[in-house]
Amino acid sequence: MATKRIVVDPITRIEGHLRVEAVVENGVITDAYSSGMMVRGLEIILRGRDPRDAWAFAQRACGVCTTIHALTSVRTVEDALGITVPKNAELIRNIMEAVLYVHDHVVHFYHLHALDWVDVVSALKADPGETSKIAQSISSWPKSSKGYFSDVRNRVQRFVDSGQLGIFANGYWGHKQMKLPPEVNLLAVAHYLEALEWQKEIVKVHAIFGGKNPHPNYLVGGMPCSINLNEVNAINNERLNFVGRLIKEANLFVNQVYIPDLIAIAGFYKDWGAIGGGLENYLSYGDFPTRGYNQPAAFKYPRGIVLDRNLNEVHEVDSSDPQQIREYIKHSWYNYSVGDDEALHPWRGETELNYTGPKPPFEHLDVTQKYSWIKTPRWRDKPMEVGPLSRMLVAYASGVPEVKSLVNDTLKRLNVPVGALFSTLGRTAARGLESILAAQWMQEFYDDLITNIKAGDTATFTRDKWEPSTWPESCQGVGMSEAPRGALAHFIRINDGAIENYQMVVPTTWNASPRDPAGRMSAFEASLIGTPVADIDQPLEIIRTIHSFDPCLACSVHLYDPRGKHIHKIRVV
């Protein structure tokens, strides 16, 4: 087979414009380039503003990752000013973050990633009775009758007969790498539709504690909600009971729908446990504080780094250390005052836009020059993968009991070795396992909140150091969290009560960034090397691996094309 260069643009289903160019030789990818094709400049927008307002702007990085950017932003300002929030505020923040995890992972699996593995059109050939038997053999979920699956099949048939597949359009239906039998495809399609309805409910938790969703409200110093069990306009008994019900429903959906589907589908794609591994370094900032944000040793997820896939050692990470986290722009459309070959710690970070790429339309990017709006972060000059897999690996290597048992049990159920974690399948599985943990922790945090309230503690905010008159003339801070997509950090420098510099290093910045000055690939590019491609006109394999990271370009590149240009095609030359 001749050498071909495939261009997939955009590769994401929802969140931003990610372009991938891959070189295919003899049916295998030998080189790859990842490019973020839009920019917004949030860091520029934030300059000169009140740092207490930063969260409201920062969370507009994305319409999906909203609450985690707000949380990280308030942590950043609190770190700079030395503010410790009340226990109730920490618990509410944890609940809202856990809700985001569960919501985000379910939506990713069914609506952004499952259709890389599930053939919707094949589901029309399914025997609803056989699908019912499969469903009842793997779960006690009540919607599993023959009549129910027959109705779903008829619903999809109407889409096809109308000539408009609607939400199921543009899939690679019939692709030779689609391996599920029709009955399992029908099961997955049914739950795709159910997940659309369920996800509308769980986010109501954000609306209760944060006033709305998306973009719920946050507050430097705590949370902007008052607790009064007998007050109509406060977090009262009725609202707390409603939150408790939603949490229980989330646990049921994760354990009776999402996880059984994940295990069933993964069983047909075990070969993907050896594809898409890419980098061998994994970073997690850790999250879900149980004794305050300043005590990472008590986080549910530990902070650390696994190097070279060595699960016997965890390295410490400190994002405030100027020698650890640094960003390059050698292949990114920015200028640095220190030169393009130098790296800057985010506290010294610069955001000076400098687009030097080709004018559209164009066939290829010149990857020997700058080719992306995404900067290139490194930890001690090493590329890192971030995300659910990284969190699970760092927690596993750190000996967290509930993570170790969950991972080992899942590997045993799938009958695959621990090495299968370092793969496309491993990333997808890790996201599901994390949903089990997040759903459990959500219940724990809720129970702790109720106990605290019953003990008479209703505080959700502290005014300590709230007024600018109490602030130092200049200070700096960093807020770290684990977004659903991975390690997230915001960095702020405050001078005379205003933001002097604000930088966001987000998960997809780590994963989707272009090469550094030494030519080292980041996670997306590295993960594609060695991937087989059965049909270069339908590069399903590329999409599977990149989607396994759940990329969010909206976050990582931070002005849309004023003409609203939207490219949606695949070119092979």
HELIX and SHEET records of a PDB file:
HELIX    1   1 LEU A   42  LEU A   46  1                                   5    
HELIX    2   2 PRO A   51  ASP A   53  5                                   3    
HELIX    3   3 ALA A   54  ALA A   58  1                                   5    
HELIX    4   4 GLN A   59  ALA A   61  5                                   3    
HELIX    5   5 THR A   66  LEU A   81  1                                  16    
HELIX    6   6 LYS A   87  VAL A  107  1                                  21    
HELIX    7   7 HIS A  108  HIS A  113  3                                   6    
HELIX    8   8 ALA A  114  ASP A  116  5                                   3    
HELIX    9   9 VAL A  121  LYS A  125  5                                   5    
HELIX   10  10 PRO A  128  ILE A  138  1                                  11    
HELIX   11  11 LYS A  146  ASP A  161  1                                  16    
HELIX   12  12 GLY A  166  PHE A  168  5                                   3    
HELIX   13  13 PRO A  182  ILE A  202  1                                  21    
HELIX   14  14 LYS A  204  GLY A  210  1                                   7    
HELIX   15  15 ASN A  237  PHE A  253  1                                  17    
HELIX   16  16 VAL A  254  TYR A  258  3                                   5    
HELIX   17  17 ILE A  259  ALA A  266  1                                   8    
HELIX   18  18 LYS A  270  ALA A  274  5                                   5    
HELIX   19  19 PRO A  296  ALA A  298  5                                   3    
HELIX   20  20 PRO A  346  ARG A  348  5                                   3    
HELIX   21  21 PRO A  388  ALA A  397  1                                  10    
HELIX   22  22 PRO A  401  LEU A  414  1                                  14    
HELIX   23  23 VAL A  418  LEU A  421  5                                   4    
HELIX   24  24 THR A  424  LYS A  454  1                                  31    
HELIX   25  25 PRO A  468  THR A  470  5                                   3    
HELIX   26  26 PRO A  507  ALA A  512  1                                   6    
HELIX   27  27 ALA A  523  LEU A  528  1                                   6    
HELIX   28  28 LEU A  540  HIS A  547  1                                   8    
HELIX   29  29 LEU A  553  VAL A  557  1                                   5    
SHEET    1   A 4 VAL A  28  GLY A  36  0                                        
SHEET    2   A 4 LEU A  18  GLU A  25 -1                                        
SHEET    3   A 4 LYS A   4  ASP A   9 -1                                        
SHEET    4   A 4 LYS A 569  VAL A 572 -1                                        
SHEET    1   B 2 TYR A 282  SER A 284  0                                        
SHEET    2   B 2 GLY A 304  VAL A 306 -1                                        
SHEET    1   C 2 ILE A 325  TYR A 328  0                                        
SHEET    2   C 2 THR A 376  TRP A 379 -1                                        
SHEET    1   D 2 TYR A 334  ASN A 335  0                                        
SHEET    2   D 2 GLU A 352  LEU A 353 -1                                        
SHEET    1   E 3 SER A 474  ALA A 483  0                                        
SHEET    2   E 3 GLY A 486  ASN A 495 -1                                        
SHEET    3   E 3 ALA A 498  VAL A 505 -1                                        
END                                                                             
